[in-house]
Amino acid sequence: MADRDPASLPAEVRAKLAELELELSEGE
């Protein structure tokens, strides 16, 4: 999946990834 451009993903998937990234950054 590393070869896929994030912009090609559905908006809802990008939103979920953004939420997960926020949780990870807040957890550190």
N, CA, C and O atoms as a GROMACS GRO file, in nm:
protein
  112
    1MET      N    1   0.084  -0.121   0.000
    1MET     CA    2   0.000   0.000   0.000
    1MET      C    3   0.087   0.125   0.000
    1MET      O    4   0.037   0.235  -0.023
    2ALA      N    5   0.216   0.107   0.026
    2ALA     CA    6   0.306   0.222   0.032
    2ALA      C    7   0.319   0.289  -0.105
    2ALA      O    8   0.359   0.405  -0.114
    3ASP      N    9   0.286   0.214  -0.210
    3ASP     CA   10   0.300   0.271  -0.344
    3ASP      C   11   0.176   0.347  -0.388
    3ASP      O   12   0.173   0.403  -0.497
    4ARG      N   13   0.074   0.350  -0.301
    4ARG     CA   14  -0.049   0.421  -0.335
    4ARG      C   15  -0.043   0.567  -0.288
    4ARG      O   16   0.004   0.596  -0.178
    5ASP      N   17  -0.091   0.657  -0.373
    5ASP     CA   18  -0.097   0.798  -0.337
    5ASP      C   19  -0.216   0.820  -0.244
    5ASP      O   20  -0.329   0.785  -0.279
    6PRO      N   21  -0.192   0.877  -0.126
    6PRO     CA   22  -0.302   0.900  -0.031
    6PRO      C   23  -0.418   0.977  -0.093
    6PRO      O   24  -0.533   0.960  -0.052
    7ALA      N   25  -0.390   1.060  -0.191
    7ALA     CA   26  -0.494   1.141  -0.254
    7ALA      C   27  -0.593   1.054  -0.330
    7ALA      O   28  -0.703   1.098  -0.363
    8SER      N   29  -0.555   0.929  -0.360
    8SER     CA   30  -0.643   0.841  -0.436
    8SER      C   31  -0.742   0.769  -0.344
    8SER      O   32  -0.834   0.702  -0.392
    9LEU      N   33  -0.723   0.783  -0.213
    9LEU     CA   34  -0.813   0.718  -0.118
    9LEU      C   35  -0.940   0.800  -0.100
    9LEU      O   36  -0.938   0.922  -0.116
   10PRO      N   37  -1.051   0.734  -0.065
   10PRO     CA   38  -1.176   0.806  -0.036
   10PRO      C   39  -1.158   0.904   0.079
   10PRO      O   40  -1.075   0.880   0.167
   11ALA      N   41  -1.233   1.011   0.078
   11ALA     CA   42  -1.220   1.115   0.181
   11ALA      C   43  -1.241   1.057   0.320
   11ALA      O   44  -1.173   1.096   0.415
   12GLU      N   45  -1.335   0.964   0.334
   12GLU     CA   46  -1.364   0.908   0.466
   12GLU      C   47  -1.247   0.826   0.517
   12GLU      O   48  -1.222   0.820   0.638
   13VAL      N   49  -1.175   0.762   0.426
   13VAL     CA   50  -1.058   0.684   0.467
   13VAL      C   51  -0.946   0.778   0.512
   13VAL      O   52  -0.880   0.753   0.613
   14ARG      N   53  -0.926   0.887   0.436
   14ARG     CA   54  -0.823   0.984   0.476
   14ARG      C   55  -0.858   1.046   0.611
   14ARG      O   56  -0.770   1.070   0.692
   15ALA      N   57  -0.987   1.070   0.635
   15ALA     CA   58  -1.030   1.127   0.763
   15ALA      C   59  -0.999   1.031   0.877
   15ALA      O   60  -0.953   1.073   0.983
   16LYS      N   61  -1.024   0.902   0.855
   16LYS     CA   62  -0.996   0.803   0.960
   16LYS      C   63  -0.846   0.795   0.986
   16LYS      O   64  -0.804   0.784   1.100
   17LEU      N   65  -0.766   0.800   0.880
   17LEU     CA   66  -0.621   0.797   0.897
   17LEU      C   67  -0.576   0.919   0.975
   17LEU      O   68  -0.487   0.909   1.060
   18ALA      N   69  -0.635   1.034   0.947
   18ALA     CA   70  -0.598   1.156   1.018
   18ALA      C   71  -0.631   1.143   1.166
   18ALA      O   72  -0.553   1.187   1.251
   19GLU      N   73  -0.745   1.082   1.197
   19GLU     CA   74  -0.783   1.062   1.338
   19GLU      C   75  -0.682   0.971   1.408
   19GLU      O   76  -0.641   0.998   1.520
   20LEU      N   77  -0.643   0.864   1.341
   20LEU     CA   78  -0.548   0.771   1.400
   20LEU      C   79  -0.413   0.839   1.422
   20LEU      O   80  -0.349   0.817   1.525
   21GLU      N   81  -0.370   0.921   1.326
   21GLU     CA   82  -0.243   0.991   1.340
   21GLU      C   83  -0.247   1.087   1.458
   21GLU      O   84  -0.149   1.100   1.531
   22LEU      N   85  -0.361   1.155   1.477
   22LEU     CA   86  -0.375   1.246   1.590
   22LEU      C   87  -0.365   1.170   1.721
   22LEU      O   88  -0.299   1.214   1.815
   23GLU      N   89  -0.432   1.053   1.728
   23GLU     CA   90  -0.428   0.973   1.850
   23GLU      C   91  -0.286   0.927   1.880
   23GLU      O   92  -0.244   0.927   1.995
   24LEU      N   93  -0.213   0.889   1.776
   24LEU     CA   94  -0.076   0.843   1.795
   24LEU      C   95   0.013   0.957   1.845
   24LEU      O   96   0.094   0.938   1.936
   25SER      N   97  -0.002   1.075   1.785
   25SER     CA   98   0.082   1.189   1.824
   25SER      C   99   0.049   1.234   1.966
   25SER      O  100   0.138   1.278   2.039
   26GLU      N  101  -0.079   1.224   2.004
   26GLU     CA  102  -0.118   1.265   2.140
   26GLU      C  103  -0.072   1.162   2.243
   26GLU      O  104  -0.049   1.197   2.359
   27GLY      N  105  -0.057   1.038   2.202
   27GLY     CA  106  -0.020   0.932   2.295
   27GLY      C  107   0.128   0.936   2.332
   27GLY      O  108   0.168   0.876   2.432
   28GLU      N  109   0.208   1.004   2.253
   28GLU     CA  110   0.353   1.006   2.280
   28GLU      C  111   0.389   1.108   2.387
   28GLU      O  112   0.506   1.123   2.422
   0.00000   0.00000   0.00000
